[in-house]
Amino acid sequence: MRAMKIISVALIVAVSAGLSACGSSKGERAITGGALGAGAGAVGGALLGSPAAGAVVGGAAGAATGALTDKDDINFGKPIWKWD
């Protein structure tokens, strides 16, 4: 059971890293920050027994961070939907 949990966490982290990008507008940054925060929060919450609560808290924190930062503060490049 523990091995499945570790594999699930590793898979979620790998998918999140592959899909992550901040974007250049505040909206794009808030969306990607919220999605990454929700994913990370769900993983953390799952390890502690409450993935839904973790996803809500992580999503809110990620969205706020994305909206309040400038592309010069944190820049992961173009969002995946803008790749050529």
DRENZA-393984 format. One record per residue: z, x, y of N, C-alpha, C in turn; residue number from 1; residue in three letters. Coordinates in nm, 4 decimals. Atoms other than C-alpha are relative to their C-alpha. Layout:
N
+----------+----------+----------+----------+----------+----------+----------+----------+----------+-----+---------+
:      n_w :      n_u :      n_v :     ca_w :     ca_u :     ca_v :      c_w :      c_u :      c_v : num : residuo :
+----------+----------+----------+----------+----------+----------+----------+----------+----------+-----+---------+
:        Z :        X :        Y :        Z :        X :        Y :        Z :        X :        Y : NUM :     ALA :
...
+----------+----------+----------+----------+----------+----------+----------+----------+----------+-----+---------+
//
This chain:
84
+----------+----------+----------+----------+----------+----------+----------+----------+----------+-----+---------+
:      n_w :      n_u :      n_v :     ca_w :     ca_u :     ca_v :      c_w :      c_u :      c_v : num : residuo :
+----------+----------+----------+----------+----------+----------+----------+----------+----------+-----+---------+
:   0.0000 :   0.0823 :  -0.1194 :   0.0000 :   0.0000 :   0.0000 :   0.0000 :   0.0868 :   0.1260 :   1 :     MET :
:  -0.0074 :  -0.0892 :  -0.1161 :   0.0862 :   0.2811 :   0.2409 :  -0.1342 :   0.0706 :   0.0235 :   2 :     ARG :
:   0.1298 :  -0.0675 :  -0.0134 :  -0.2456 :   0.4565 :   0.1697 :  -0.1022 :  -0.0927 :   0.0656 :   3 :     ALA :
:   0.0917 :   0.0959 :  -0.0622 :  -0.4381 :   0.1402 :   0.2630 :   0.0281 :  -0.0139 :   0.1492 :   4 :     MET :
:  -0.0372 :   0.0099 :  -0.1409 :  -0.2460 :   0.1199 :   0.5903 :  -0.0520 :   0.1211 :   0.0767 :   5 :     LYS :
:   0.0469 :  -0.1227 :  -0.0653 :  -0.3307 :   0.4813 :   0.6747 :  -0.1516 :  -0.0005 :   0.0108 :   6 :     ILE :
:   0.1465 :   0.0073 :  -0.0043 :  -0.6979 :   0.4293 :   0.5859 :  -0.0450 :  -0.1005 :   0.1044 :   7 :     ILE :
:   0.0346 :   0.1017 :  -0.1007 :  -0.7097 :   0.1127 :   0.7984 :   0.0178 :   0.0529 :   0.1410 :   8 :     SER :
:  -0.0253 :  -0.0567 :  -0.1319 :  -0.5566 :   0.2910 :   1.0956 :  -0.1068 :   0.1028 :   0.0353 :   9 :     VAL :
:   0.1015 :  -0.1021 :  -0.0248 :  -0.7981 :   0.5820 :   1.0622 :  -0.1360 :  -0.0629 :   0.0282 :  10 :     ALA :
:   0.1270 :   0.0688 :  -0.0213 :  -1.0947 :   0.3453 :   1.0401 :  -0.0048 :  -0.0662 :   0.1376 :  11 :     LEU :
:  -0.0055 :   0.0652 :  -0.1318 :  -0.9873 :   0.1488 :   1.3485 :  -0.0112 :   0.1035 :   0.1110 :  12 :     ILE :
:   0.0070 :  -0.1056 :  -0.1015 :  -0.9366 :   0.4686 :   1.5472 :  -0.1408 :   0.0575 :   0.0077 :  13 :     VAL :
:   0.1355 :  -0.0561 :   0.0002 :  -1.2772 :   0.6036 :   1.4411 :  -0.1001 :  -0.0958 :   0.0641 :  14 :     ALA :
:   0.0910 :   0.0984 :  -0.0588 :  -1.4591 :   0.2819 :   1.5314 :   0.0246 :  -0.0123 :   0.1500 :  15 :     VAL :
:  -0.0320 :   0.0086 :  -0.1430 :  -1.2768 :   0.2573 :   1.8655 :  -0.0529 :   0.1200 :   0.0768 :  16 :     SER :
:   0.0497 :  -0.1200 :  -0.0677 :  -1.3642 :   0.6143 :   1.9530 :  -0.1520 :  -0.0015 :   0.0097 :  17 :     ALA :
:   0.1460 :   0.0054 :  -0.0016 :  -1.7276 :   0.5575 :   1.8615 :  -0.0550 :  -0.1006 :   0.0983 :  18 :     GLY :
:   0.0467 :   0.1049 :  -0.0906 :  -1.7583 :   0.2452 :   2.0744 :   0.0535 :   0.0151 :   0.1417 :  19 :     LEU :
:  -0.0668 :  -0.0091 :  -0.1298 :  -1.5531 :   0.3652 :   2.3693 :  -0.0871 :   0.0654 :   0.1059 :  20 :     SER :
:   0.0592 :  -0.0573 :  -0.1204 :  -1.6860 :   0.4370 :   2.7140 :   0.0572 :  -0.0772 :   0.1160 :  21 :     ALA :
:  -0.0653 :   0.0692 :  -0.1101 :  -1.5449 :   0.3549 :   3.0501 :  -0.0963 :  -0.0742 :   0.0903 :  22 :     CYS :
:   0.0904 :   0.0649 :  -0.0929 :  -1.8471 :   0.2690 :   3.2617 :   0.0261 :   0.0440 :   0.1429 :  23 :     GLY :
:  -0.0137 :  -0.0430 :  -0.1387 :  -1.8830 :   0.2981 :   3.6340 :   0.0582 :  -0.1068 :   0.0912 :  24 :     SER :
:  -0.0572 :   0.1037 :  -0.0860 :  -1.7820 :  -0.0413 :   3.7775 :   0.1416 :  -0.0339 :  -0.0461 :  25 :     SER :
:  -0.1366 :   0.0383 :   0.0357 :  -1.4268 :  -0.1762 :   3.7844 :   0.0003 :  -0.0983 :  -0.1166 :  26 :     LYS :
:   0.0071 :   0.0967 :   0.1088 :  -1.5316 :  -0.4621 :   3.5568 :  -0.0242 :   0.0652 :  -0.1343 :  27 :     GLY :
:   0.0283 :  -0.0715 :   0.1252 :  -1.6791 :  -0.2328 :   3.2926 :   0.1210 :   0.0794 :  -0.0450 :  28 :     GLU :
:  -0.1170 :  -0.0802 :   0.0324 :  -1.3754 :  -0.0098 :   3.3099 :   0.1137 :  -0.0882 :  -0.0510 :  29 :     ARG :
:  -0.1055 :   0.0909 :   0.0443 :  -1.1382 :  -0.3058 :   3.2736 :  -0.0299 :  -0.0530 :  -0.1408 :  30 :     ALA :
:   0.0364 :   0.0529 :   0.1322 :  -1.3303 :  -0.4455 :   2.9739 :   0.0189 :   0.1054 :  -0.1079 :  31 :     ILE :
:  -0.0128 :  -0.1029 :   0.1035 :  -1.3517 :  -0.1182 :   2.7844 :   0.1447 :   0.0462 :  -0.0133 :  32 :     THR :
:  -0.1424 :  -0.0366 :   0.0073 :  -0.9944 :  -0.0252 :   2.8744 :   0.0802 :  -0.1040 :  -0.0750 :  33 :     GLY :
:  -0.0696 :   0.1067 :   0.0703 :  -0.8735 :  -0.3645 :   2.7558 :  -0.0295 :  -0.0008 :  -0.1488 :  34 :     GLY :
:   0.0376 :  -0.0020 :   0.1415 :  -1.0668 :  -0.3408 :   2.4301 :   0.0659 :   0.1165 :  -0.0735 :  35 :     ALA :
:  -0.0635 :  -0.1160 :   0.0631 :  -0.9406 :   0.0081 :   2.3549 :   0.1511 :  -0.0174 :  -0.0080 :  36 :     LEU :
:  -0.1446 :   0.0242 :  -0.0001 :  -0.5867 :  -0.0877 :   2.4544 :   0.0409 :  -0.1017 :  -0.1047 :  37 :     GLY :
:  -0.0309 :   0.1016 :   0.1010 :  -0.5951 :  -0.3966 :   2.2348 :  -0.0088 :   0.0581 :  -0.1408 :  38 :     ALA :
:   0.0127 :  -0.0631 :   0.1317 :  -0.7189 :  -0.1935 :   1.9390 :   0.1162 :   0.0927 :  -0.0308 :  39 :     GLY :
:  -0.1124 :  -0.0922 :   0.0203 :  -0.4568 :   0.0739 :   1.9844 :   0.1310 :  -0.0756 :  -0.0136 :  40 :     ALA :
:  -0.1220 :   0.0803 :   0.0086 :  -0.1871 :  -0.1863 :   2.0425 :   0.0121 :  -0.0727 :  -0.1325 :  41 :     GLY :
:  -0.0017 :   0.0683 :   0.1295 :  -0.2863 :  -0.3768 :   1.7287 :   0.0389 :   0.0958 :  -0.1121 :  42 :     ALA :
:  -0.0354 :  -0.1005 :   0.1011 :  -0.2640 :  -0.0599 :   1.5226 :   0.1491 :   0.0336 :   0.0089 :  43 :     VAL :
:  -0.1430 :  -0.0299 :  -0.0175 :   0.0737 :   0.0295 :   1.6708 :   0.0871 :  -0.1170 :  -0.0410 :  44 :     GLY :
:  -0.0758 :   0.1188 :   0.0377 :   0.1945 :  -0.3270 :   1.6297 :   0.0004 :  -0.0226 :  -0.1499 :  45 :     GLY :
:   0.0067 :   0.0168 :   0.1452 :   0.0763 :  -0.3370 :   1.2680 :   0.0981 :   0.0937 :  -0.0700 :  46 :     ALA :
:  -0.0942 :  -0.0951 :   0.0595 :   0.2810 :  -0.0302 :   1.1915 :   0.1443 :  -0.0437 :   0.0197 :  47 :     LEU :
:  -0.1358 :   0.0474 :  -0.0286 :   0.5859 :  -0.1989 :   1.3472 :   0.0214 :  -0.1443 :  -0.0443 :  48 :     LEU :
:  -0.0159 :   0.1333 :   0.0537 :   0.5174 :  -0.5433 :   1.2000 :  -0.0483 :  -0.1138 :   0.0872 :  49 :     GLY :
:   0.0478 :   0.1070 :  -0.0871 :   0.3630 :  -0.7372 :   1.4906 :  -0.1310 :   0.0400 :   0.0674 :  50 :     SER :
:   0.1274 :  -0.0450 :  -0.0570 :  -0.0068 :  -0.6580 :   1.5423 :  -0.0490 :  -0.0854 :   0.1167 :  51 :     PRO :
:   0.0466 :   0.0867 :  -0.1090 :  -0.0758 :  -0.9607 :   1.7667 :   0.0694 :   0.0354 :   0.1316 :  52 :     ALA :
:  -0.0742 :  -0.0368 :  -0.1217 :   0.1973 :  -0.8715 :   2.0140 :  -0.0437 :   0.1371 :   0.0508 :  53 :     ALA :
:   0.0478 :  -0.1325 :  -0.0381 :   0.0840 :  -0.5096 :   2.0124 :  -0.1366 :  -0.0050 :   0.0652 :  54 :     GLY :
:   0.1344 :   0.0133 :  -0.0566 :  -0.2753 :  -0.6129 :   2.0809 :   0.0043 :  -0.0593 :   0.1403 :  55 :     ALA :
:  -0.0120 :   0.0624 :  -0.1324 :  -0.1724 :  -0.8334 :   2.3758 :   0.0518 :   0.1008 :   0.1020 :  56 :     VAL :
:  -0.0587 :  -0.0976 :  -0.0926 :   0.0439 :  -0.5663 :   2.5360 :  -0.0968 :   0.1159 :   0.0230 :  57 :     VAL :
:   0.0952 :  -0.1106 :  -0.0132 :  -0.2081 :  -0.2882 :   2.4671 :  -0.1235 :  -0.0400 :   0.0783 :  58 :     GLY :
:   0.1175 :   0.0484 :  -0.0731 :  -0.4997 :  -0.4969 :   2.5950 :   0.0273 :  -0.0152 :   0.1477 :  59 :     GLY :
:  -0.0362 :   0.0153 :  -0.1417 :  -0.3198 :  -0.5833 :   2.9178 :   0.0158 :   0.1359 :   0.0678 :  60 :     ALA :
:  -0.0190 :  -0.1331 :  -0.0580 :  -0.2192 :  -0.2222 :   2.9760 :  -0.1332 :   0.0732 :   0.0143 :  61 :     ALA :
:   0.1304 :  -0.0658 :  -0.0057 :  -0.5690 :  -0.0939 :   2.8960 :  -0.0894 :  -0.0571 :   0.1080 :  62 :     GLY :
:   0.0812 :   0.0635 :  -0.1037 :  -0.7398 :  -0.3485 :   3.1213 :   0.0491 :   0.0385 :   0.1390 :  63 :     ALA :
:  -0.0557 :  -0.0393 :  -0.1296 :  -0.5052 :  -0.2688 :   3.4081 :  -0.0334 :   0.1456 :   0.0313 :  64 :     ALA :
:   0.0326 :  -0.1412 :  -0.0208 :  -0.5576 :   0.1037 :   3.3617 :  -0.1474 :   0.0176 :   0.0336 :  65 :     THR :
:   0.1440 :  -0.0097 :  -0.0271 :  -0.9356 :   0.0614 :   3.3501 :  -0.0363 :  -0.0506 :   0.1382 :  66 :     GLY :
:   0.0316 :   0.0580 :  -0.1306 :  -0.9412 :  -0.1565 :   3.6610 :   0.0576 :   0.0816 :   0.1148 :  67 :     ALA :
:  -0.0678 :  -0.0716 :  -0.1079 :  -0.7047 :   0.0625 :   3.8614 :  -0.0407 :   0.1466 :   0.0125 :  68 :     LEU :
:   0.0435 :  -0.1397 :  -0.0098 :  -0.8659 :   0.3989 :   3.7887 :  -0.1425 :   0.0064 :   0.0534 :  69 :     THR :
:   0.1334 :  -0.0254 :  -0.0537 :  -1.1757 :   0.5444 :   3.9469 :  -0.0781 :   0.0802 :  -0.1024 :  70 :     ASP :
:   0.0789 :  -0.0753 :   0.0990 :  -1.4656 :   0.6910 :   3.7489 :   0.0199 :   0.1499 :   0.0130 :  71 :     LYS :
:  -0.0290 :  -0.1421 :  -0.0148 :  -1.3671 :   1.0296 :   3.8905 :   0.1337 :   0.0379 :  -0.0643 :  72 :     ASP :
:  -0.1290 :  -0.0260 :   0.0647 :  -1.0151 :   0.9938 :   3.7436 :  -0.0163 :   0.0205 :  -0.1494 :  73 :     ASP :
:   0.0239 :  -0.0042 :   0.1444 :  -1.1214 :   0.9227 :   3.3854 :  -0.1442 :  -0.0423 :  -0.0217 :  74 :     ILE :
:   0.1405 :   0.0336 :   0.0182 :  -1.4865 :   0.9322 :   3.2846 :  -0.0438 :   0.0391 :  -0.1403 :  75 :     ASN :
:   0.0482 :  -0.0245 :   0.1354 :  -1.6049 :   0.8943 :   2.9251 :  -0.1507 :  -0.0170 :  -0.0109 :  76 :     PHE :
:   0.1448 :   0.0142 :   0.0027 :  -1.9674 :   0.8415 :   3.0241 :  -0.0441 :  -0.1447 :   0.0079 :  77 :     GLY :
:   0.0582 :   0.1353 :  -0.0058 :  -2.1970 :   0.5397 :   3.0048 :   0.0548 :  -0.0862 :  -0.1132 :  78 :     LYS :
:  -0.0351 :   0.0898 :   0.1101 :  -2.0915 :   0.2336 :   2.8062 :  -0.1122 :  -0.0001 :  -0.1035 :  79 :     PRO :
:   0.0982 :  -0.0052 :   0.1084 :  -2.2688 :   0.2063 :   2.4713 :  -0.1172 :  -0.0936 :   0.0247 :  80 :     ILE :
:   0.1094 :   0.0941 :  -0.0256 :  -2.4731 :  -0.0916 :   2.5919 :  -0.0968 :   0.0496 :   0.1083 :  81 :     TRP :
:   0.0900 :  -0.0572 :  -0.1002 :  -2.6301 :   0.1279 :   2.8651 :  -0.0672 :   0.1285 :  -0.0464 :  82 :     LYS :
:   0.0630 :  -0.1204 :   0.0524 :  -2.7396 :   0.4150 :   2.6414 :  -0.1501 :  -0.0218 :  -0.0107 :  83 :     TRP :
:   0.1457 :   0.0076 :   0.0144 :  -3.1126 :   0.4911 :   2.6377 :  -0.0415 :   0.0231 :  -0.1420 :  84 :     ASP :
+----------+----------+----------+----------+----------+----------+----------+----------+----------+-----+---------+
//
